[in-house]
Amino acid sequence: MGKISAVDLFSSWAEMGKDEGMETGHAPSVEFMISKSIPKLNDDFSAIDIGCGNGWLVRKLNTFENCLRCTGIDGSESMIAKAKSIDSDGDYFCQKLPGWTPDEKVDFVISMEFLYYLNEPLKFLSELNKNWLNENGILAIGIDHYLENTSSLSWSESLGVSMTTLSIQEWTKGFEDAGFSNIEFYQYGAKEDWAGTLVIIGQK
Ligand SMILES: C[S@@+](CC[C@H](N)C(=O)[O-])C[C@H]1O[C@@H](n2cnc3c(N)ncnc32)[C@H](O)[C@@H]1O
């Protein structure tokens, strides 16, 4: 079956209102990622959410007193239009990745359910380390599609979208190779038929 791009898929989801379901579904894992990352950050921090969808996490982080500014990046015009319609003062940029870097580096990069849509996600980790994060900055990623989460392995076929399937070991080694240290990983929400959201956190 021919594959469509992830950006086209999620644009159609935004148009159908399915972005709101993602927000509800992903929120518990993201709460966990935030709870593990915030204590590692300096008092005041700047942040970027990559693959921000309708921007719900950007708005959440912007409510934190010590968040100086959180920006959202997503390749889908419909998702970004939705984010801006909810929060006209917010910083949301429509950019297809890789191929764009922020003007200013930030202290915290967070990304939920985005990286495996890239053809070379491990290469992108190096780019995040080099061009997106300040010294000692924190990268936190959450992914539900990975080798050990066997119930996610049919998604590429069923959604008709290319996905890069890596094991936990490949992801954590990718963090190491990209220059991150103090790497931690968790399988948040694991249960009998679900290996959990693979959360990986590393420091530049
Ligand atoms: C599964 S959604 C997750 C959205 C949001 N993080 C959440 O948890 O609700 C993945 C998002 O990544 C975006 N995306 C996928 N591939 C992309 C690419 N190459 N460049 C930029 N954004 C991309 C999609 O448009 C979509 O909004």
The ligand as a Tripos MOL2 file, in Angstrom:
@<TRIPOS>MOLECULE
LIG
   27    29     1     0     0
SMALL
NO_CHARGES

@<TRIPOS>ATOM
      1 C1          0.9790   11.9140   16.8260 C.3       1 LIG1
      2 S1          0.9540   13.6490   16.5410 S.3       1 LIG1
      3 C2          1.4020   14.2150   18.1610 C.3       1 LIG1
      4 C3          0.9530   15.6280   18.4420 C.3       1 LIG1
      5 C4          1.2390   16.1360   19.8620 C.3       1 LIG1
      6 N1          2.6380   15.9890   20.2160 N.3       1 LIG1
      7 C5          0.3810   15.3990   20.8530 C.2       1 LIG1
      8 O1          0.9130   14.6390   21.6610 O.co2     1 LIG1
      9 O2         -0.8490   15.5990   20.8320 O.co2     1 LIG1
     10 C6          2.4320   13.9160   15.6030 C.3       1 LIG1
     11 C7          2.6130   15.3580   15.1270 C.3       1 LIG1
     12 O3          3.8830   15.4560   14.4810 O.3       1 LIG1
     13 C8          3.7450   16.2460   13.2930 C.3       1 LIG1
     14 N2          4.7710   15.8070   12.3390 N.ar      1 LIG1
     15 C9          4.9490   14.5740   11.8230 C.ar      1 LIG1
     16 N3          5.9970   14.5460   10.9900 N.ar      1 LIG1
     17 C10         6.5140   15.8040   10.9920 C.ar      1 LIG1
     18 C11         7.6270   16.4170   10.3430 C.ar      1 LIG1
     19 N4          8.4270   15.7370    9.5190 N.pl3     1 LIG1
     20 N5          7.8770   17.7290   10.6080 N.ar      1 LIG1
     21 C12         7.1040   18.4270   11.4490 C.ar      1 LIG1
     22 N6          6.0240   17.9060   12.0860 N.ar      1 LIG1
     23 C13         5.7250   16.6160   11.8580 C.ar      1 LIG1
     24 C14         2.3340   15.9520   12.8170 C.3       1 LIG1
     25 O4          1.8400   16.9810   11.9920 O.3       1 LIG1
     26 C15         1.5560   15.8090   14.1170 C.3       1 LIG1
     27 O5          0.9390   16.9860   14.5370 O.3       1 LIG1
@<TRIPOS>BOND
     1     1     2 1
     2     2     3 1
     3     2    10 1
     4     3     4 1
     5     4     5 1
     6     5     6 1
     7     5     7 1
     8     7     8 2
     9     7     9 1
    10    10    11 1
    11    11    12 1
    12    11    26 1
    13    12    13 1
    14    13    14 1
    15    13    24 1
    16    14    15 ar
    17    14    23 ar
    18    15    16 ar
    19    16    17 ar
    20    17    18 ar
    21    17    23 ar
    22    18    19 1
    23    18    20 ar
    24    20    21 ar
    25    21    22 ar
    26    22    23 ar
    27    24    25 1
    28    24    26 1
    29    26    27 1
@<TRIPOS>SUBSTRUCTURE
     1 LIG1         1 GROUP 0 **** ****
